[in-house]
Amino acid sequence: MKLTPWFSANVKPVRAGVYQVKECRMPVWYRYWDGQFWCAGGPSPWSARNWTLVPIRVKDTAGMALPWRGLAEEPK
């Protein structure tokens, strides 16, 4: 899977979708950005997409304080 470079936590994603985030307790973690909120995530892009109904109520990446990077292709 192709990925974009890492972005700092204070940069918001431009599009809604699944993003990989640096979680301190997980080697790889994904979250869904709905354009306004980060949603609860999972260990795969597929699982993150399925958690879109559970917003963690963080409006921006600075509040989440996690670097993130985008998927350069649609998750399968």
SVG drawing of the C-alpha trace seen along z (x, -y; Angstrom):
<svg xmlns="http://www.w3.org/2000/svg" viewBox="-22 -23 29 28">
<polyline fill="none" stroke="black" stroke-width="0.4" points="0.0,0.0 1.4,-3.4 1.4,-6.1 2.0,-9.8 4.7,-11.4 4.0,-12.0 2.2,-15.3 2.4,-16.9 -0.5,-16.8 -1.4,-20.5 -2.2,-19.9 -5.8,-18.8 -6.4,-16.3 -8.0,-17.9 -10.3,-15.0 -12.5,-12.6 -11.0,-9.1 -8.8,-6.6 -5.4,-7.8 -2.5,-6.0 -1.6,-7.6 1.3,-7.2 -0.2,-5.7 2.4,-5.3 1.0,-1.9 0.4,-0.4 2.9,0.3 0.3,-0.5 -3.0,-2.2 -5.6,-3.8 -8.3,-6.3 -11.1,-7.8 -11.3,-11.5 -14.9,-12.5 -13.9,-16.1 -14.7,-17.4 -13.9,-14.7 -11.4,-11.9 -13.3,-8.6 -12.2,-5.6 -9.7,-3.5 -8.4,-0.1 -5.4,2.0 -6.3,1.9 -7.8,-0.6 -10.9,1.7 -11.4,1.7 -11.0,-2.1 -13.6,-2.6 -16.0,-0.4 -15.6,-2.6 -16.8,-5.8 -19.9,-5.9 -17.8,-6.4 -16.4,-9.9 -13.8,-10.5 -15.0,-14.2 -11.6,-15.7 -12.1,-18.3 -8.5,-18.7 -5.3,-16.8 -3.7,-19.2 -6.2,-18.1 -5.5,-14.5 -1.7,-15.2 -0.8,-12.4 1.1,-12.6 -0.7,-11.1 -0.2,-10.1 -2.6,-9.4 -3.2,-6.4 -2.2,-7.1 -4.8,-4.5 -8.2,-3.4 -8.1,-0.7 -9.2,2.7"/>
</svg>
